[in-house]
């Protein structure tokens, strides 16, 4: 199963509370931090909600 590598490239400060909570739920806490999650619809939806704050790439 493929995985998604998610990198935070912009701060959550000044964003709406829902966007900040989504970053935390993804496991991101600071700029430059990377996490790997399975490629599932739930994760894709969370990434879509904060797409202006993160970069995503698919890994095997």
PyMOL Python script that loads the backbone (N, CA, C, O; Angstrom):
from pymol import cmd

cmd.read_pdbstr("""\
ATOM      1  N   UNK A   1       0.840  -1.183   0.000  1.00  0.00           N
ATOM      2  CA  UNK A   1       0.000   0.000   0.000  1.00  0.00           C
ATOM      3  C   UNK A   1       0.883   1.243   0.000  1.00  0.00           C
ATOM      4  O   UNK A   1       1.900   1.285   0.692  1.00  0.00           O
ATOM      5  N   UNK A   2       0.504   2.234  -0.760  1.00  0.00           N
ATOM      6  CA  UNK A   2       1.272   3.468  -0.846  1.00  0.00           C
ATOM      7  C   UNK A   2       1.106   4.289   0.432  1.00  0.00           C
ATOM      8  O   UNK A   2       0.148   4.121   1.186  1.00  0.00           O
ATOM      9  N   UNK A   3       2.058   5.168   0.643  1.00  0.00           N
ATOM     10  CA  UNK A   3       2.009   6.059   1.799  1.00  0.00           C
ATOM     11  C   UNK A   3       2.194   7.488   1.325  1.00  0.00           C
ATOM     12  O   UNK A   3       2.700   7.733   0.230  1.00  0.00           O
ATOM     13  N   UNK A   4       1.780   8.427   2.161  1.00  0.00           N
ATOM     14  CA  UNK A   4       1.930   9.843   1.871  1.00  0.00           C
ATOM     15  C   UNK A   4       2.935  10.448   2.837  1.00  0.00           C
ATOM     16  O   UNK A   4       2.815  10.286   4.051  1.00  0.00           O
ATOM     17  N   UNK A   5       3.930  11.148   2.295  1.00  0.00           N
ATOM     18  CA  UNK A   5       4.868  11.896   3.134  1.00  0.00           C
ATOM     19  C   UNK A   5       4.389  13.340   3.129  1.00  0.00           C
ATOM     20  O   UNK A   5       4.331  13.982   2.080  1.00  0.00           O
ATOM     21  N   UNK A   6       4.052  13.836   4.292  1.00  0.00           N
ATOM     22  CA  UNK A   6       3.473  15.171   4.440  1.00  0.00           C
ATOM     23  C   UNK A   6       4.479  16.049   5.163  1.00  0.00           C
ATOM     24  O   UNK A   6       4.959  15.702   6.242  1.00  0.00           O
ATOM     25  N   UNK A   7       4.799  17.198   4.557  1.00  0.00           N
ATOM     26  CA  UNK A   7       5.760  18.139   5.113  1.00  0.00           C
ATOM     27  C   UNK A   7       5.071  19.472   5.346  1.00  0.00           C
ATOM     28  O   UNK A   7       4.434  20.015   4.443  1.00  0.00           O
ATOM     29  N   UNK A   8       5.197  19.995   6.549  1.00  0.00           N
ATOM     30  CA  UNK A   8       4.619  21.307   6.841  1.00  0.00           C
ATOM     31  C   UNK A   8       5.573  22.378   6.332  1.00  0.00           C
ATOM     32  O   UNK A   8       6.745  22.390   6.707  1.00  0.00           O
ATOM     33  N   UNK A   9       5.080  23.286   5.476  1.00  0.00           N
ATOM     34  CA  UNK A   9       5.937  24.333   4.935  1.00  0.00           C
ATOM     35  C   UNK A   9       5.492  25.730   5.335  1.00  0.00           C
ATOM     36  O   UNK A   9       6.164  26.708   5.007  1.00  0.00           O
ATOM     37  N   UNK A  10       4.369  25.840   6.040  1.00  0.00           N
ATOM     38  CA  UNK A  10       3.887  27.137   6.490  1.00  0.00           C
ATOM     39  C   UNK A  10       3.294  26.970   7.886  1.00  0.00           C
ATOM     40  O   UNK A  10       2.740  25.921   8.214  1.00  0.00           O
ATOM     41  N   UNK A  11       3.414  27.995   8.685  1.00  0.00           N
ATOM     42  CA  UNK A  11       2.964  27.946  10.067  1.00  0.00           C
ATOM     43  C   UNK A  11       1.436  27.953  10.180  1.00  0.00           C
ATOM     44  O   UNK A  11       0.737  28.506   9.331  1.00  0.00           O
ATOM     45  N   UNK A  12       0.944  27.331  11.239  1.00  0.00           N
ATOM     46  CA  UNK A  12      -0.481  27.349  11.528  1.00  0.00           C
ATOM     47  C   UNK A  12      -0.915  28.570  12.314  1.00  0.00           C
ATOM     48  O   UNK A  12      -2.108  28.779  12.534  1.00  0.00           O
ATOM     49  N   UNK A  13       0.053  29.385  12.742  1.00  0.00           N
ATOM     50  CA  UNK A  13      -0.270  30.592  13.493  1.00  0.00           C
ATOM     51  C   UNK A  13      -1.054  31.543  12.585  1.00  0.00           C
ATOM     52  O   UNK A  13      -0.654  31.796  11.448  1.00  0.00           O
ATOM     53  N   UNK A  14      -2.148  32.053  13.083  1.00  0.00           N
ATOM     54  CA  UNK A  14      -2.970  32.962  12.313  1.00  0.00           C
ATOM     55  C   UNK A  14      -4.005  32.258  11.454  1.00  0.00           C
ATOM     56  O   UNK A  14      -4.817  32.915  10.802  1.00  0.00           O
ATOM     57  N   UNK A  15      -3.989  30.927  11.443  1.00  0.00           N
ATOM     58  CA  UNK A  15      -4.978  30.165  10.686  1.00  0.00           C
ATOM     59  C   UNK A  15      -6.197  29.913  11.575  1.00  0.00           C
ATOM     60  O   UNK A  15      -6.154  30.126  12.787  1.00  0.00           O
ATOM     61  N   UNK A  16      -7.265  29.464  10.956  1.00  0.00           N
ATOM     62  CA  UNK A  16      -8.465  29.157  11.726  1.00  0.00           C
ATOM     63  C   UNK A  16      -8.196  27.969  12.650  1.00  0.00           C
ATOM     64  O   UNK A  16      -7.355  27.123  12.348  1.00  0.00           O
ATOM     65  N   UNK A  17      -8.905  27.907  13.769  1.00  0.00           N
ATOM     66  CA  UNK A  17      -8.685  26.822  14.725  1.00  0.00           C
ATOM     67  C   UNK A  17      -8.825  25.427  14.114  1.00  0.00           C
ATOM     68  O   UNK A  17      -8.094  24.517  14.502  1.00  0.00           O
ATOM     69  N   UNK A  18      -9.730  25.245  13.185  1.00  0.00           N
ATOM     70  CA  UNK A  18      -9.906  23.929  12.564  1.00  0.00           C
ATOM     71  C   UNK A  18      -8.655  23.517  11.797  1.00  0.00           C
ATOM     72  O   UNK A  18      -8.277  22.346  11.822  1.00  0.00           O
ATOM     73  N   UNK A  19      -8.009  24.455  11.119  1.00  0.00           N
ATOM     74  CA  UNK A  19      -6.783  24.146  10.375  1.00  0.00           C
ATOM     75  C   UNK A  19      -5.654  23.791  11.340  1.00  0.00           C
ATOM     76  O   UNK A  19      -4.880  22.872  11.071  1.00  0.00           O
ATOM     77  N   UNK A  20      -5.552  24.503  12.454  1.00  0.00           N
ATOM     78  CA  UNK A  20      -4.513  24.200  13.440  1.00  0.00           C
ATOM     79  C   UNK A  20      -4.734  22.813  14.047  1.00  0.00           C
ATOM     80  O   UNK A  20      -3.779  22.064  14.253  1.00  0.00           O
ATOM     81  N   UNK A  21      -5.992  22.473  14.331  1.00  0.00           N
ATOM     82  CA  UNK A  21      -6.291  21.160  14.892  1.00  0.00           C
ATOM     83  C   UNK A  21      -6.002  20.051  13.890  1.00  0.00           C
ATOM     84  O   UNK A  21      -5.563  18.966  14.271  1.00  0.00           O
ATOM     85  N   UNK A  22      -6.246  20.318  12.618  1.00  0.00           N
ATOM     86  CA  UNK A  22      -5.959  19.322  11.587  1.00  0.00           C
ATOM     87  C   UNK A  22      -4.466  19.074  11.483  1.00  0.00           C
ATOM     88  O   UNK A  22      -4.044  17.927  11.334  1.00  0.00           O
ATOM     89  N   UNK A  23      -3.654  20.127  11.558  1.00  0.00           N
ATOM     90  CA  UNK A  23      -2.202  19.945  11.549  1.00  0.00           C
ATOM     91  C   UNK A  23      -1.770  19.067  12.714  1.00  0.00           C
ATOM     92  O   UNK A  23      -0.952  18.163  12.540  1.00  0.00           O
ATOM     93  N   UNK A  24      -2.305  19.321  13.889  1.00  0.00           N
ATOM     94  CA  UNK A  24      -1.948  18.530  15.066  1.00  0.00           C
ATOM     95  C   UNK A  24      -2.400  17.084  14.898  1.00  0.00           C
ATOM     96  O   UNK A  24      -1.681  16.158  15.272  1.00  0.00           O
ATOM     97  N   UNK A  25      -3.588  16.891  14.337  1.00  0.00           N
ATOM     98  CA  UNK A  25      -4.103  15.538  14.138  1.00  0.00           C
ATOM     99  C   UNK A  25      -3.232  14.762  13.152  1.00  0.00           C
ATOM    100  O   UNK A  25      -3.114  13.541  13.258  1.00  0.00           O
ATOM    101  N   UNK A  26      -2.630  15.454  12.205  1.00  0.00           N
ATOM    102  CA  UNK A  26      -1.716  14.805  11.272  1.00  0.00           C
ATOM    103  C   UNK A  26      -0.361  14.523  11.920  1.00  0.00           C
ATOM    104  O   UNK A  26       0.442  13.770  11.370  1.00  0.00           O
ATOM    105  N   UNK A  27      -0.104  15.116  13.076  1.00  0.00           N
ATOM    106  CA  UNK A  27       1.164  14.898  13.771  1.00  0.00           C
ATOM    107  C   UNK A  27       2.214  15.938  13.437  1.00  0.00           C
ATOM    108  O   UNK A  27       3.403  15.715  13.668  1.00  0.00           O
ATOM    109  N   UNK A  28       1.790  17.076  12.895  1.00  0.00           N
ATOM    110  CA  UNK A  28       2.729  18.143  12.527  1.00  0.00           C
ATOM    111  C   UNK A  28       2.724  19.224  13.596  1.00  0.00           C
ATOM    112  O   UNK A  28       1.669  19.659  14.057  1.00  0.00           O
ATOM    113  N   UNK A  29       3.927  19.653  13.985  1.00  0.00           N
ATOM    114  CA  UNK A  29       4.036  20.641  15.053  1.00  0.00           C
ATOM    115  C   UNK A  29       4.852  21.861  14.660  1.00  0.00           C
ATOM    116  O   UNK A  29       4.674  22.927  15.250  1.00  0.00           O
ATOM    117  N   UNK A  30       5.746  21.738  13.678  1.00  0.00           N
ATOM    118  CA  UNK A  30       6.583  22.883  13.311  1.00  0.00           C
ATOM    119  C   UNK A  30       6.930  22.823  11.828  1.00  0.00           C
ATOM    120  O   UNK A  30       6.822  21.775  11.191  1.00  0.00           O
ATOM    121  N   UNK A  31       7.345  23.953  11.297  1.00  0.00           N
ATOM    122  CA  UNK A  31       7.714  24.050   9.895  1.00  0.00           C
ATOM    123  C   UNK A  31       8.895  23.128   9.617  1.00  0.00           C
ATOM    124  O   UNK A  31       9.847  23.066  10.395  1.00  0.00           O
ATOM    125  N   UNK A  32       8.821  22.420   8.509  1.00  0.00           N
ATOM    126  CA  UNK A  32       9.888  21.511   8.110  1.00  0.00           C
ATOM    127  C   UNK A  32       9.715  20.099   8.622  1.00  0.00           C
ATOM    128  O   UNK A  32      10.422  19.194   8.178  1.00  0.00           O
ATOM    129  N   UNK A  33       8.801  19.889   9.536  1.00  0.00           N
ATOM    130  CA  UNK A  33       8.576  18.556  10.081  1.00  0.00           C
ATOM    131  C   UNK A  33       7.862  17.684   9.051  1.00  0.00           C
ATOM    132  O   UNK A  33       7.004  18.163   8.310  1.00  0.00           O
ATOM    133  N   UNK A  34       8.222  16.403   9.010  1.00  0.00           N
ATOM    134  CA  UNK A  34       7.639  15.461   8.066  1.00  0.00           C
ATOM    135  C   UNK A  34       7.035  14.288   8.817  1.00  0.00           C
ATOM    136  O   UNK A  34       7.570  13.834   9.829  1.00  0.00           O
ATOM    137  N   UNK A  35       5.907  13.805   8.302  1.00  0.00           N
ATOM    138  CA  UNK A  35       5.272  12.604   8.829  1.00  0.00           C
ATOM    139  C   UNK A  35       4.862  11.733   7.654  1.00  0.00           C
ATOM    140  O   UNK A  35       4.664  12.229   6.545  1.00  0.00           O
ATOM    141  N   UNK A  36       4.736  10.446   7.895  1.00  0.00           N
ATOM    142  CA  UNK A  36       4.299   9.508   6.869  1.00  0.00           C
ATOM    143  C   UNK A  36       3.024   8.835   7.362  1.00  0.00           C
ATOM    144  O   UNK A  36       2.972   8.306   8.472  1.00  0.00           O
ATOM    145  N   UNK A  37       1.999   8.864   6.516  1.00  0.00           N
ATOM    146  CA  UNK A  37       0.713   8.239   6.824  1.00  0.00           C
ATOM    147  C   UNK A  37       0.308   7.337   5.674  1.00  0.00           C
ATOM    148  O   UNK A  37       0.733   7.561   4.541  1.00  0.00           O
ATOM    149  N   UNK A  38      -0.508   6.318   5.941  1.00  0.00           N
ATOM    150  CA  UNK A  38      -1.012   5.496   4.843  1.00  0.00           C
ATOM    151  C   UNK A  38      -1.919   6.322   3.935  1.00  0.00           C
ATOM    152  O   UNK A  38      -2.577   7.259   4.385  1.00  0.00           O
ATOM    153  N   UNK A  39      -1.944   5.968   2.670  1.00  0.00           N
ATOM    154  CA  UNK A  39      -2.770   6.690   1.697  1.00  0.00           C
ATOM    155  C   UNK A  39      -4.209   6.205   1.824  1.00  0.00           C
ATOM    156  O   UNK A  39      -4.622   5.248   1.170  1.00  0.00           O
ATOM    157  N   UNK A  40      -4.959   6.890   2.682  1.00  0.00           N
ATOM    158  CA  UNK A  40      -6.352   6.545   2.941  1.00  0.00           C
ATOM    159  C   UNK A  40      -7.222   7.765   2.702  1.00  0.00           C
ATOM    160  O   UNK A  40      -6.725   8.890   2.771  1.00  0.00           O
ATOM    161  N   UNK A  41      -8.498   7.579   2.426  1.00  0.00           N
ATOM    162  CA  UNK A  41      -9.391   8.717   2.165  1.00  0.00           C
ATOM    163  C   UNK A  41      -9.447   9.709   3.327  1.00  0.00           C
ATOM    164  O   UNK A  41      -9.561  10.914   3.104  1.00  0.00           O
ATOM    165  N   UNK A  42      -9.367   9.214   4.564  1.00  0.00           N
ATOM    166  CA  UNK A  42      -9.434  10.097   5.722  1.00  0.00           C
ATOM    167  C   UNK A  42      -8.231  11.038   5.762  1.00  0.00           C
ATOM    168  O   UNK A  42      -8.372  12.230   6.036  1.00  0.00           O
ATOM    169  N   UNK A  43      -7.055  10.491   5.487  1.00  0.00           N
ATOM    170  CA  UNK A  43      -5.831  11.295   5.494  1.00  0.00           C
ATOM    171  C   UNK A  43      -5.851  12.275   4.334  1.00  0.00           C
ATOM    172  O   UNK A  43      -5.478  13.437   4.499  1.00  0.00           O
ATOM    173  N   UNK A  44      -6.283  11.821   3.159  1.00  0.00           N
ATOM    174  CA  UNK A  44      -6.364  12.715   1.994  1.00  0.00           C
ATOM    175  C   UNK A  44      -7.301  13.890   2.273  1.00  0.00           C
ATOM    176  O   UNK A  44      -7.025  15.013   1.850  1.00  0.00           O
ATOM    177  N   UNK A  45      -8.405  13.641   2.980  1.00  0.00           N
ATOM    178  CA  UNK A  45      -9.331  14.718   3.321  1.00  0.00           C
ATOM    179  C   UNK A  45      -8.706  15.720   4.277  1.00  0.00           C
ATOM    180  O   UNK A  45      -8.919  16.925   4.143  1.00  0.00           O
ATOM    181  N   UNK A  46      -7.938  15.230   5.238  1.00  0.00           N
ATOM    182  CA  UNK A  46      -7.262  16.121   6.169  1.00  0.00           C
ATOM    183  C   UNK A  46      -6.221  16.963   5.444  1.00  0.00           C
ATOM    184  O   UNK A  46      -6.083  18.158   5.705  1.00  0.00           O
ATOM    185  N   UNK A  47      -5.485  16.326   4.527  1.00  0.00           N
ATOM    186  CA  UNK A  47      -4.473  17.049   3.753  1.00  0.00           C
ATOM    187  C   UNK A  47      -5.141  18.114   2.898  1.00  0.00           C
ATOM    188  O   UNK A  47      -4.624  19.225   2.777  1.00  0.00           O
ATOM    189  N   UNK A  48      -6.275  17.790   2.309  1.00  0.00           N
ATOM    190  CA  UNK A  48      -6.981  18.757   1.469  1.00  0.00           C
ATOM    191  C   UNK A  48      -7.401  19.987   2.282  1.00  0.00           C
ATOM    192  O   UNK A  48      -7.395  21.106   1.770  1.00  0.00           O
ATOM    193  N   UNK A  49      -7.762  19.774   3.542  1.00  0.00           N
ATOM    194  CA  UNK A  49      -8.207  20.880   4.389  1.00  0.00           C
ATOM    195  C   UNK A  49      -7.076  21.853   4.709  1.00  0.00           C
ATOM    196  O   UNK A  49      -7.326  23.035   4.947  1.00  0.00           O
ATOM    197  N   UNK A  50      -5.825  21.364   4.717  1.00  0.00           N
ATOM    198  CA  UNK A  50      -4.681  22.228   5.051  1.00  0.00           C
ATOM    199  C   UNK A  50      -3.670  22.269   3.896  1.00  0.00           C
ATOM    200  O   UNK A  50      -2.475  22.455   4.125  1.00  0.00           O
ATOM    201  N   UNK A  51      -4.148  22.097   2.659  1.00  0.00           N
ATOM    202  CA  UNK A  51      -3.245  22.021   1.502  1.00  0.00           C
ATOM    203  C   UNK A  51      -2.415  23.278   1.311  1.00  0.00           C
ATOM    204  O   UNK A  51      -1.369  23.227   0.664  1.00  0.00           O
ATOM    205  N   UNK A  52      -2.856  24.413   1.861  1.00  0.00           N
ATOM    206  CA  UNK A  52      -2.099  25.654   1.747  1.00  0.00           C
ATOM    207  C   UNK A  52      -0.954  25.718   2.763  1.00  0.00           C
ATOM    208  O   UNK A  52      -0.138  26.638   2.716  1.00  0.00           O
ATOM    209  N   UNK A  53      -0.888  24.745   3.680  1.00  0.00           N
ATOM    210  CA  UNK A  53       0.142  24.738   4.713  1.00  0.00           C
ATOM    211  C   UNK A  53       1.134  23.590   4.567  1.00  0.00           C
ATOM    212  O   UNK A  53       2.181  23.600   5.215  1.00  0.00           O
ATOM    213  N   UNK A  54       0.827  22.606   3.732  1.00  0.00           N
ATOM    214  CA  UNK A  54       1.654  21.406   3.644  1.00  0.00           C
ATOM    215  C   UNK A  54       2.007  21.060   2.195  1.00  0.00           C
ATOM    216  O   UNK A  54       1.344  21.493   1.252  1.00  0.00           O
ATOM    217  N   UNK A  55       3.073  20.266   2.050  1.00  0.00           N
ATOM    218  CA  UNK A  55       3.435  19.648   0.777  1.00  0.00           C
ATOM    219  C   UNK A  55       3.253  18.153   0.953  1.00  0.00           C
ATOM    220  O   UNK A  55       3.525  17.607   2.022  1.00  0.00           O
ATOM    221  N   UNK A  56       2.785  17.487  -0.111  1.00  0.00           N
ATOM    222  CA  UNK A  56       2.528  16.051  -0.022  1.00  0.00           C
ATOM    223  C   UNK A  56       3.212  15.356  -1.191  1.00  0.00           C
ATOM    224  O   UNK A  56       3.161  15.828  -2.327  1.00  0.00           O
ATOM    225  N   UNK A  57       3.853  14.224  -0.894  1.00  0.00           N
ATOM    226  CA  UNK A  57       4.386  13.386  -1.941  1.00  0.00           C
ATOM    227  C   UNK A  57       4.084  11.936  -1.609  1.00  0.00           C
ATOM    228  O   UNK A  57       4.025  11.550  -0.442  1.00  0.00           O
ATOM    229  N   UNK A  58       3.892  11.137  -2.653  1.00  0.00           N
ATOM    230  CA  UNK A  58       3.561   9.738  -2.475  1.00  0.00           C
ATOM    231  C   UNK A  58       4.841   8.908  -2.434  1.00  0.00           C
ATOM    232  O   UNK A  58       5.725   9.088  -3.271  1.00  0.00           O
ATOM    233  N   UNK A  59       4.942   8.007  -1.472  1.00  0.00           N
ATOM    234  CA  UNK A  59       6.082   7.110  -1.354  1.00  0.00           C
ATOM    235  C   UNK A  59       5.576   5.677  -1.286  1.00  0.00           C
ATOM    236  O   UNK A  59       4.422   5.440  -0.928  1.00  0.00           O
ATOM    237  N   UNK A  60       6.429   4.726  -1.627  1.00  0.00           N
ATOM    238  CA  UNK A  60       6.007   3.321  -1.601  1.00  0.00           C
ATOM    239  C   UNK A  60       6.299   2.671  -0.279  1.00  0.00           C
ATOM    240  O   UNK A  60       6.005   1.490  -0.093  1.00  0.00           O
TER     241      UNK A  60
END
""", "prot")
cmd.dss("prot")
cmd.show_as("cartoon", "prot")
cmd.util.cbc("prot")
cmd.orient("prot")
